[in-house]
Amino acid sequence: MLHFVKNLQTVDGLISNLYKDVSIPEMTQKITEVFEMQDYKVIDQQFGNLILEKGSRIKRLLFGAFVKYYKFSVTMVQNTENELTVNVFQQSSGMSGGLIGMNQIKTELARLNFVFANI
C-alpha cells in the first residue's frame, strides 16, 4: 500500500514528504528495506532518525568523482495519529568530487525524491 500523500518541500539539500496511515517504526522498516536493496548502509539512530550512506568517504577523498559517495539523514515526525512527515537532508556536499561530484549529489537527491514518493 502506498502511504505517500504529497511533497511538502523540495529545495537544495532537503526533501520533505507527507505520509498517511503509517507509524515511525513501520516507515523505518520500509526505508531500511528499500535502501538496503540499493546498496545503502542504513544506520538507525532511534526515534525516527536514520542515516543513509553509500560508498566510501575515504575513497571519494582520494579518487574524487571517480568514486561515488552519498550521505543523507532522514528524520520522521508524527504529526497526528495517522500523518507522518519525513525529511531527507543532504549530509555530503560532493565537493570532494569537484563540480562533477556536486552534480552527482544533486542527481542522487532528485532520484531519492522519486524513491520516497513511491514508499
C-alpha positions as CSV (number, residue, x, y, z in Angstrom):
1,M,0.0,0.0,0.0
2,L,1.3,3.4,-1.0
3,H,1.4,5.8,2.0
4,F,2.7,8.9,0.2
5,V,0.3,11.9,0.2
6,K,2.3,14.8,-1.1
7,N,5.7,16.5,-1.3
8,L,5.7,19.4,1.1
9,Q,9.0,21.0,0.1
10,T,12.0,20.3,-2.2
11,V,14.9,22.7,-2.0
12,D,18.7,22.4,-2.3
13,G,19.6,19.6,0.1
14,L,16.1,18.9,1.5
15,I,13.1,16.8,0.7
16,S,10.0,16.9,2.9
17,N,7.2,14.5,2.3
18,L,3.8,13.8,4.0
19,Y,2.6,10.2,4.5
20,K,-0.6,8.9,5.9
21,D,-1.6,5.7,7.8
22,V,1.9,4.7,8.8
23,S,3.9,4.9,12.0
24,I,7.5,5.7,12.6
25,P,8.6,2.1,13.2
26,E,6.7,0.9,10.0
27,M,8.3,3.7,7.9
28,T,11.7,3.0,9.4
29,Q,11.3,-0.7,8.3
30,K,10.2,0.3,4.8
31,I,13.0,2.8,4.3
32,T,15.6,0.2,5.6
33,E,14.3,-2.5,3.2
34,V,14.2,-0.2,0.1
35,F,17.6,1.4,0.6
36,E,19.5,-1.8,1.6
37,M,18.5,-3.2,-1.7
38,Q,20.1,-0.2,-3.3
39,D,23.4,-0.8,-1.5
40,Y,22.9,1.9,1.1
41,K,24.1,1.3,4.6
42,V,21.2,2.3,6.9
43,I,22.1,3.4,10.4
44,D,19.1,3.6,12.7
45,Q,19.6,6.2,15.4
46,Q,16.2,5.5,17.1
47,F,13.2,7.8,17.5
48,G,12.8,8.2,13.7
49,N,16.3,9.3,12.8
50,L,18.2,7.4,10.1
51,I,21.5,7.9,8.3
52,L,21.7,6.6,4.7
53,E,25.2,6.2,3.4
54,K,26.5,4.7,0.2
55,G,30.2,4.4,-0.9
56,S,33.4,5.2,0.8
57,R,34.3,8.7,2.1
58,I,38.0,7.9,2.1
59,K,38.0,6.6,-1.5
60,R,36.0,9.7,-2.5
61,L,38.7,11.9,-1.0
62,L,41.4,10.0,-2.7
63,F,39.9,9.5,-6.2
64,G,37.4,12.3,-6.4
65,A,34.4,12.0,-8.7
66,F,35.5,8.5,-9.9
67,V,34.1,7.1,-6.7
68,K,30.5,7.7,-5.6
69,Y,29.8,8.7,-2.0
70,Y,26.4,9.8,-0.7
71,K,25.3,10.5,2.8
72,F,21.8,11.6,3.8
73,S,20.0,11.9,7.1
74,V,16.3,11.1,7.5
75,T,14.1,12.5,10.3
76,M,10.5,11.5,10.9
77,V,7.9,13.4,12.9
78,Q,4.5,12.1,13.7
79,N,2.0,15.0,13.1
80,T,-1.2,13.4,14.1
81,E,-2.2,9.8,14.7
82,N,-2.2,8.9,11.0
83,E,0.1,11.6,9.4
84,L,3.9,11.4,9.3
85,T,6.4,14.0,7.9
86,V,9.6,12.6,6.6
87,N,12.5,15.0,5.9
88,V,15.6,13.9,4.0
89,F,18.7,16.1,4.4
90,Q,21.8,16.1,2.3
91,Q,24.9,15.4,4.5
92,S,27.7,15.4,2.0
93,S,28.2,18.3,-0.5
94,G,30.1,16.4,-3.1
95,M,32.8,19.0,-3.0
96,S,35.5,16.3,-2.7
97,G,34.5,15.2,-6.2
98,G,34.6,18.7,-7.6
99,L,31.8,20.0,-9.9
100,I,31.1,16.5,-11.1
101,G,30.7,15.3,-7.5
102,M,28.4,18.1,-6.6
103,N,26.3,17.3,-9.7
104,Q,26.2,13.6,-8.6
105,I,24.8,14.6,-5.3
106,K,22.1,16.7,-6.9
107,T,21.2,13.9,-9.2
108,E,21.0,11.4,-6.4
109,L,18.8,13.7,-4.3
110,A,16.4,14.0,-7.2
111,R,16.4,10.2,-7.5
112,L,15.7,9.9,-3.8
113,N,12.7,12.3,-4.2
114,F,11.2,9.8,-6.6
115,V,12.1,6.8,-4.4
116,F,10.5,8.4,-1.3
117,A,7.4,9.3,-3.3
118,N,6.9,5.6,-4.1
119,I,7.0,4.3,-0.5
